[in-house]
Amino acid sequence: MKSTFQIVAAAVCAAALTACGGAGTDKTPVAAVIVQPAYKVTETLVGTGTVAAAGDLVTINLVGYLYDATKADFKGAKVESSVDTGKPAAPFTLGVGTVVTGWDQTIIGMKIGGKRTAILPANMAYGVNSRTEVKANGITYPAIPANSPLVYDFELVDVTKGIIPVVVPPPTTLTSVDVVTGTGTAAASGKTLSVYYTLYLYDGTKPNLRGNKIESNVGGATFDFVLGNGKVIQGWEQGLVGMLAGGSRTLTIPPSLAYGSTQQGNIPPNSTLIFDIQLVSVK
């Protein structure tokens, strides 16, 4: 009786005669399957300086190699190096995804002066992306094929501790602050208002709470509308009542009085908005 191995081998050869020496078959090469190593970090030198944490600005030296399972240290061809340039790599913020995942995970917890060697499977390096051959500083670095595991030697050169912002939650009700009190006619329902305005998204991490500027008509034509006719958002209808012509007011408007859960142009759903409004005239 044939062994199980012989039966399986025969089945494989029948399905792929080329691999088993069959003649007259399609000789199109089959792409090699790259065996991915496990992620591994080796501390080669413990530093004595500041510990790197997520959000910190870090400066490192690095040397990267293609992974080679036949080598004792698994280091194949050298594919990149800041050491060869004589200066560290460009600083980056740690743990926010600006570099490959393996860099972020390996460097967190290092101390200045420390060194680590990391084996990175492809999904922690450049993944399905490839890189062509690079020539720099008189050195030719070979290409990095797609799905390549890599080995890196890291040295932590410097750490600038990140500042954790104090987040101010957005208000749930309309807030109004008069920056300049006008001297003209008061805005009231049924009156035609001419205004200049600038719109910002609310950003609770900034001192002035203003995030991205979305739109502004300052320096152009005024925006004219009748207060109380439903042509503007409720935050304006409520927040501009009583404002005097010639004045400036800042309104912080919750989503319920703005555009709610609806996407409005560049304004995301459920956005709290900040409007700086200058009331030019009331008629």
TISE-104946 format. One record per residue (C-alpha): x, y, z; residue in three letters; chain; residue number from 0. Coordinates in nm, 2 decimals, always signed. Example, Ala and Ser with C-alpha at 12.3 -4.5 7.8 and 13.67 -1.06 7.14 Angstrom:
REM residues 2
LOVEX;+1.23;-0.45;+0.78;ALA;A;0
LOVEX;+1.37;-0.11;+0.71;SER;A;1
END
This chain:
REM residues 283
LOVEX;+0.00;+0.00;+0.00;MET;A;0
LOVEX;+0.13;+0.34;-0.09;LYS;A;1
LOVEX;+0.20;+0.58;+0.20;SER;A;2
LOVEX;-0.01;+0.89;+0.25;THR;A;3
LOVEX;+0.29;+1.10;+0.15;PHE;A;4
LOVEX;+0.32;+0.92;-0.18;GLN;A;5
LOVEX;-0.05;+0.96;-0.26;ILE;A;6
LOVEX;-0.04;+1.34;-0.18;VAL;A;7
LOVEX;+0.28;+1.38;-0.38;ALA;A;8
LOVEX;+0.12;+1.21;-0.68;ALA;A;9
LOVEX;-0.19;+1.43;-0.66;ALA;A;10
LOVEX;+0.03;+1.75;-0.64;VAL;A;11
LOVEX;+0.23;+1.63;-0.95;CYS;A;12
LOVEX;-0.08;+1.57;-1.14;ALA;A;13
LOVEX;-0.21;+1.92;-1.07;ALA;A;14
LOVEX;+0.13;+2.08;-1.15;ALA;A;15
LOVEX;+0.33;+1.88;-1.40;LEU;A;16
LOVEX;+0.58;+2.16;-1.45;THR;A;17
LOVEX;+0.69;+2.15;-1.09;ALA;A;18
LOVEX;+0.74;+1.77;-1.12;CYS;A;19
LOVEX;+0.92;+1.77;-1.45;GLY;A;20
LOVEX;+0.62;+1.72;-1.68;GLY;A;21
LOVEX;+0.67;+1.80;-2.05;ALA;A;22
LOVEX;+0.46;+2.01;-2.28;GLY;A;23
LOVEX;+0.29;+2.21;-2.00;THR;A;24
LOVEX;+0.27;+2.58;-1.92;ASP;A;25
LOVEX;+0.60;+2.69;-1.78;LYS;A;26
LOVEX;+0.48;+3.02;-1.63;THR;A;27
LOVEX;+0.67;+3.07;-1.31;PRO;A;28
LOVEX;+0.47;+3.06;-0.99;VAL;A;29
LOVEX;+0.53;+3.36;-0.75;ALA;A;30
LOVEX;+0.73;+3.26;-0.45;ALA;A;31
LOVEX;+0.56;+3.27;-0.12;VAL;A;32
LOVEX;+0.75;+3.48;+0.13;ILE;A;33
LOVEX;+0.75;+3.33;+0.48;VAL;A;34
LOVEX;+0.70;+3.61;+0.73;GLN;A;35
LOVEX;+0.90;+3.61;+1.05;PRO;A;36
LOVEX;+0.75;+3.70;+1.38;ALA;A;37
LOVEX;+0.80;+4.05;+1.52;TYR;A;38
LOVEX;+1.10;+4.04;+1.75;LYS;A;39
LOVEX;+1.28;+4.32;+1.94;VAL;A;40
LOVEX;+1.63;+4.28;+2.09;THR;A;41
LOVEX;+1.76;+4.54;+2.33;GLU;A;42
LOVEX;+2.13;+4.57;+2.24;THR;A;43
LOVEX;+2.20;+4.87;+2.46;LEU;A;44
LOVEX;+1.99;+5.02;+2.74;VAL;A;45
LOVEX;+1.99;+5.40;+2.73;GLY;A;46
LOVEX;+2.01;+5.63;+3.02;THR;A;47
LOVEX;+1.82;+5.93;+2.90;GLY;A;48
LOVEX;+1.46;+6.03;+2.86;THR;A;49
LOVEX;+1.21;+5.76;+2.78;VAL;A;50
LOVEX;+1.03;+5.79;+2.44;ALA;A;51
LOVEX;+0.65;+5.78;+2.46;ALA;A;52
LOVEX;+0.37;+5.82;+2.21;ALA;A;53
LOVEX;+0.33;+6.19;+2.11;GLY;A;54
LOVEX;+0.70;+6.27;+2.16;ASP;A;55
LOVEX;+0.91;+6.41;+1.89;LEU;A;56
LOVEX;+1.20;+6.16;+1.85;VAL;A;57
LOVEX;+1.53;+6.16;+1.65;THR;A;58
LOVEX;+1.69;+5.83;+1.56;ILE;A;59
LOVEX;+1.97;+5.67;+1.38;ASN;A;60
LOVEX;+1.87;+5.36;+1.18;LEU;A;61
LOVEX;+2.00;+5.10;+0.94;VAL;A;62
LOVEX;+1.76;+4.88;+0.76;GLY;A;63
LOVEX;+1.82;+4.54;+0.59;TYR;A;64
LOVEX;+1.62;+4.29;+0.39;LEU;A;65
LOVEX;+1.54;+3.99;+0.61;TYR;A;66
LOVEX;+1.75;+3.68;+0.53;ASP;A;67
LOVEX;+1.66;+3.36;+0.72;ALA;A;68
LOVEX;+2.00;+3.20;+0.62;THR;A;69
LOVEX;+2.20;+3.46;+0.81;LYS;A;70
LOVEX;+2.27;+3.42;+1.18;ALA;A;71
LOVEX;+2.16;+3.78;+1.25;ASP;A;72
LOVEX;+1.89;+3.77;+0.97;PHE;A;73
LOVEX;+2.04;+4.07;+0.81;LYS;A;74
LOVEX;+2.05;+4.06;+0.43;GLY;A;75
LOVEX;+2.13;+4.34;+0.19;ALA;A;76
LOVEX;+2.13;+4.69;+0.35;LYS;A;77
LOVEX;+1.84;+4.89;+0.20;VAL;A;78
LOVEX;+1.86;+5.22;+0.39;GLU;A;79
LOVEX;+2.07;+5.40;+0.65;SER;A;80
LOVEX;+2.09;+5.73;+0.83;SER;A;81
LOVEX;+2.43;+5.63;+0.96;VAL;A;82
LOVEX;+2.57;+5.64;+0.61;ASP;A;83
LOVEX;+2.47;+6.01;+0.58;THR;A;84
LOVEX;+2.65;+6.11;+0.89;GLY;A;85
LOVEX;+2.35;+6.25;+1.06;LYS;A;86
LOVEX;+2.03;+6.12;+1.22;PRO;A;87
LOVEX;+1.70;+6.06;+1.03;ALA;A;88
LOVEX;+1.45;+6.34;+1.02;ALA;A;89
LOVEX;+1.26;+6.38;+1.35;PRO;A;90
LOVEX;+0.90;+6.25;+1.37;PHE;A;91
LOVEX;+0.62;+6.23;+1.62;THR;A;92
LOVEX;+0.61;+5.88;+1.78;LEU;A;93
LOVEX;+0.30;+5.67;+1.78;GLY;A;94
LOVEX;+0.08;+5.87;+1.55;VAL;A;95
LOVEX;+0.13;+5.67;+1.23;GLY;A;96
LOVEX;+0.37;+5.90;+1.04;THR;A;97
LOVEX;+0.62;+5.61;+1.01;VAL;A;98
LOVEX;+0.57;+5.24;+0.96;VAL;A;99
LOVEX;+0.41;+5.05;+1.24;THR;A;100
LOVEX;+0.72;+4.86;+1.33;GLY;A;101
LOVEX;+0.92;+5.18;+1.39;TRP;A;102
LOVEX;+0.65;+5.32;+1.62;ASP;A;103
LOVEX;+0.62;+5.00;+1.83;GLN;A;104
LOVEX;+0.99;+4.94;+1.86;THR;A;105
LOVEX;+1.10;+5.29;+1.96;ILE;A;106
LOVEX;+0.83;+5.34;+2.23;ILE;A;107
LOVEX;+0.99;+5.28;+2.57;GLY;A;108
LOVEX;+1.35;+5.33;+2.45;MET;A;109
LOVEX;+1.57;+5.57;+2.64;LYS;A;110
LOVEX;+1.80;+5.82;+2.48;ILE;A;111
LOVEX;+2.13;+5.65;+2.40;GLY;A;112
LOVEX;+1.96;+5.31;+2.38;GLY;A;113
LOVEX;+1.98;+5.07;+2.08;LYS;A;114
LOVEX;+1.74;+4.81;+1.96;ARG;A;115
LOVEX;+1.73;+4.56;+1.68;THR;A;116
LOVEX;+1.39;+4.47;+1.54;ALA;A;117
LOVEX;+1.27;+4.20;+1.30;ILE;A;118
LOVEX;+0.96;+4.33;+1.12;LEU;A;119
LOVEX;+0.72;+4.12;+0.92;PRO;A;120
LOVEX;+0.60;+4.30;+0.61;ALA;A;121
LOVEX;+0.27;+4.41;+0.76;ASN;A;122
LOVEX;+0.48;+4.61;+1.02;MET;A;123
LOVEX;+0.71;+4.75;+0.75;ALA;A;124
LOVEX;+0.61;+4.85;+0.40;TYR;A;125
LOVEX;+0.35;+4.58;+0.34;GLY;A;126
LOVEX;+0.25;+4.53;-0.03;VAL;A;127
LOVEX;+0.44;+4.85;-0.13;ASN;A;128
LOVEX;+0.77;+4.81;-0.31;SER;A;129
LOVEX;+1.07;+5.05;-0.36;ARG;A;130
LOVEX;+1.31;+5.06;-0.65;THR;A;131
LOVEX;+1.68;+5.08;-0.62;GLU;A;132
LOVEX;+1.81;+5.40;-0.46;VAL;A;133
LOVEX;+2.14;+5.57;-0.51;LYS;A;134
LOVEX;+2.25;+5.82;-0.24;ALA;A;135
LOVEX;+2.58;+5.95;-0.10;ASN;A;136
LOVEX;+2.77;+5.73;-0.34;GLY;A;137
LOVEX;+2.59;+5.42;-0.21;ILE;A;138
LOVEX;+2.35;+5.20;-0.41;THR;A;139
LOVEX;+2.07;+5.05;-0.20;TYR;A;140
LOVEX;+1.89;+4.76;-0.36;PRO;A;141
LOVEX;+1.52;+4.75;-0.42;ALA;A;142
LOVEX;+1.27;+4.65;-0.15;ILE;A;143
LOVEX;+1.03;+4.40;-0.30;PRO;A;144
LOVEX;+0.66;+4.40;-0.20;ALA;A;145
LOVEX;+0.58;+4.20;+0.11;ASN;A;146
LOVEX;+0.94;+4.21;+0.23;SER;A;147
LOVEX;+1.02;+4.15;+0.60;PRO;A;148
LOVEX;+1.30;+4.38;+0.72;LEU;A;149
LOVEX;+1.55;+4.40;+1.00;VAL;A;150
LOVEX;+1.63;+4.74;+1.16;TYR;A;151
LOVEX;+1.90;+4.86;+1.40;ASP;A;152
LOVEX;+1.77;+5.16;+1.59;PHE;A;153
LOVEX;+1.95;+5.41;+1.81;GLU;A;154
LOVEX;+1.75;+5.67;+2.00;LEU;A;155
LOVEX;+1.93;+6.01;+1.97;VAL;A;156
LOVEX;+1.69;+6.26;+2.12;ASP;A;157
LOVEX;+1.34;+6.30;+2.26;VAL;A;158
LOVEX;+1.13;+6.62;+2.29;THR;A;159
LOVEX;+0.84;+6.54;+2.52;LYS;A;160
LOVEX;+0.50;+6.60;+2.36;GLY;A;161
LOVEX;+0.25;+6.84;+2.51;ILE;A;162
LOVEX;-0.08;+6.67;+2.58;ILE;A;163
LOVEX;-0.35;+6.93;+2.50;PRO;A;164
LOVEX;-0.63;+7.00;+2.74;VAL;A;165
LOVEX;-0.95;+6.92;+2.55;VAL;A;166
LOVEX;-1.23;+7.16;+2.61;VAL;A;167
LOVEX;-1.56;+6.98;+2.52;PRO;A;168
LOVEX;-1.79;+7.18;+2.29;PRO;A;169
LOVEX;-2.08;+7.36;+2.44;PRO;A;170
LOVEX;-2.42;+7.20;+2.41;THR;A;171
LOVEX;-2.60;+7.54;+2.40;THR;A;172
LOVEX;-2.55;+7.85;+2.19;LEU;A;173
LOVEX;-2.28;+8.09;+2.33;THR;A;174
LOVEX;-2.24;+8.45;+2.23;SER;A;175
LOVEX;-1.95;+8.69;+2.30;VAL;A;176
LOVEX;-1.95;+9.05;+2.19;ASP;A;177
LOVEX;-1.60;+9.14;+2.08;VAL;A;178
LOVEX;-1.70;+9.49;+1.98;VAL;A;179
LOVEX;-2.02;+9.65;+2.09;THR;A;180
LOVEX;-2.19;+9.85;+1.81;GLY;A;181
LOVEX;-2.35;+10.18;+1.83;THR;A;182
LOVEX;-2.62;+10.15;+1.55;GLY;A;183
LOVEX;-2.96;+10.00;+1.51;THR;A;184
LOVEX;-3.03;+9.67;+1.70;ALA;A;185
LOVEX;-3.09;+9.35;+1.50;ALA;A;186
LOVEX;-3.45;+9.23;+1.53;ALA;A;187
LOVEX;-3.69;+8.99;+1.36;SER;A;188
LOVEX;-3.80;+9.13;+1.02;GLY;A;189
LOVEX;-3.49;+9.35;+0.98;LYS;A;190
LOVEX;-3.25;+9.31;+0.69;THR;A;191
LOVEX;-2.90;+9.25;+0.82;LEU;A;192
LOVEX;-2.58;+9.30;+0.62;SER;A;193
LOVEX;-2.29;+9.10;+0.77;VAL;A;194
LOVEX;-1.93;+8.99;+0.72;TYR;A;195
LOVEX;-1.85;+8.65;+0.87;TYR;A;196
LOVEX;-1.58;+8.39;+0.90;THR;A;197
LOVEX;-1.67;+8.03;+0.98;LEU;A;198
LOVEX;-1.45;+7.78;+1.17;TYR;A;199
LOVEX;-1.49;+7.43;+1.29;LEU;A;200
LOVEX;-1.47;+7.40;+1.67;TYR;A;201
LOVEX;-1.14;+7.26;+1.80;ASP;A;202
LOVEX;-1.13;+7.20;+2.17;GLY;A;203
LOVEX;-0.76;+7.15;+2.17;THR;A;204
LOVEX;-0.67;+7.51;+2.07;LYS;A;205
LOVEX;-0.67;+7.81;+2.30;PRO;A;206
LOVEX;-0.91;+8.01;+2.07;ASN;A;207
LOVEX;-1.11;+7.69;+2.00;LEU;A;208
LOVEX;-1.10;+7.77;+1.63;ARG;A;209
LOVEX;-1.02;+7.47;+1.40;GLY;A;210
LOVEX;-1.01;+7.47;+1.02;ASN;A;211
LOVEX;-1.15;+7.78;+0.85;LYS;A;212
LOVEX;-1.43;+7.68;+0.62;ILE;A;213
LOVEX;-1.54;+8.00;+0.46;GLU;A;214
LOVEX;-1.54;+8.38;+0.49;SER;A;215
LOVEX;-1.67;+8.68;+0.30;ASN;A;216
LOVEX;-1.45;+8.93;+0.47;VAL;A;217
LOVEX;-1.31;+9.16;+0.21;GLY;A;218
LOVEX;-1.59;+9.08;-0.04;GLY;A;219
LOVEX;-1.95;+9.16;-0.06;ALA;A;220
LOVEX;-2.16;+9.15;+0.25;THR;A;221
LOVEX;-2.41;+8.87;+0.31;PHE;A;222
LOVEX;-2.76;+9.02;+0.34;ASP;A;223
LOVEX;-3.06;+8.84;+0.48;PHE;A;224
LOVEX;-3.39;+8.91;+0.67;VAL;A;225
LOVEX;-3.37;+8.80;+1.03;LEU;A;226
LOVEX;-3.64;+8.56;+1.12;GLY;A;227
LOVEX;-3.74;+8.44;+0.77;ASN;A;228
LOVEX;-3.57;+8.10;+0.82;GLY;A;229
LOVEX;-3.30;+8.15;+0.55;LYS;A;230
LOVEX;-3.01;+8.11;+0.79;VAL;A;231
LOVEX;-2.93;+7.85;+1.06;ILE;A;232
LOVEX;-3.11;+7.87;+1.40;GLN;A;233
LOVEX;-2.78;+7.97;+1.57;GLY;A;234
LOVEX;-2.78;+8.29;+1.37;TRP;A;235
LOVEX;-3.15;+8.35;+1.41;GLU;A;236
LOVEX;-3.11;+8.33;+1.79;GLN;A;237
LOVEX;-2.76;+8.46;+1.83;GLY;A;238
LOVEX;-2.78;+8.78;+1.63;LEU;A;239
LOVEX;-3.10;+8.92;+1.80;VAL;A;240
LOVEX;-3.02;+9.25;+1.98;GLY;A;241
LOVEX;-2.67;+9.29;+1.82;MET;A;242
LOVEX;-2.60;+9.65;+1.73;LEU;A;243
LOVEX;-2.48;+9.77;+1.39;ALA;A;244
LOVEX;-2.11;+9.83;+1.38;GLY;A;245
LOVEX;-2.05;+9.56;+1.63;GLY;A;246
LOVEX;-1.87;+9.22;+1.62;SER;A;247
LOVEX;-1.98;+8.90;+1.78;ARG;A;248
LOVEX;-1.86;+8.55;+1.81;THR;A;249
LOVEX;-2.12;+8.27;+1.81;LEU;A;250
LOVEX;-2.04;+7.91;+1.91;THR;A;251
LOVEX;-2.32;+7.70;+1.77;ILE;A;252
LOVEX;-2.39;+7.34;+1.87;PRO;A;253
LOVEX;-2.50;+7.10;+1.59;PRO;A;254
LOVEX;-2.86;+7.11;+1.69;SER;A;255
LOVEX;-2.87;+7.48;+1.60;LEU;A;256
LOVEX;-2.64;+7.44;+1.29;ALA;A;257
LOVEX;-2.66;+7.16;+1.04;TYR;A;258
LOVEX;-2.72;+6.87;+1.27;GLY;A;259
LOVEX;-2.62;+6.52;+1.14;SER;A;260
LOVEX;-2.62;+6.65;+0.78;THR;A;261
LOVEX;-2.30;+6.69;+0.58;GLN;A;262
LOVEX;-2.30;+7.05;+0.46;GLN;A;263
LOVEX;-2.02;+7.11;+0.20;GLY;A;264
LOVEX;-1.69;+7.09;+0.39;ASN;A;265
LOVEX;-1.87;+7.09;+0.73;ILE;A;266
LOVEX;-1.88;+6.73;+0.87;PRO;A;267
LOVEX;-2.20;+6.60;+1.03;PRO;A;268
LOVEX;-2.26;+6.69;+1.39;ASN;A;269
LOVEX;-2.01;+6.98;+1.39;SER;A;270
LOVEX;-2.00;+7.25;+1.65;THR;A;271
LOVEX;-1.93;+7.58;+1.46;LEU;A;272
LOVEX;-1.77;+7.91;+1.55;ILE;A;273
LOVEX;-1.87;+8.22;+1.36;PHE;A;274
LOVEX;-1.70;+8.56;+1.39;ASP;A;275
LOVEX;-1.96;+8.80;+1.27;ILE;A;276
LOVEX;-1.94;+9.18;+1.20;GLN;A;277
LOVEX;-2.28;+9.35;+1.17;LEU;A;278
LOVEX;-2.24;+9.62;+0.90;VAL;A;279
LOVEX;-2.59;+9.75;+0.89;SER;A;280
LOVEX;-2.95;+9.69;+1.00;VAL;A;281
LOVEX;-3.24;+9.82;+0.79;LYS;A;282
END
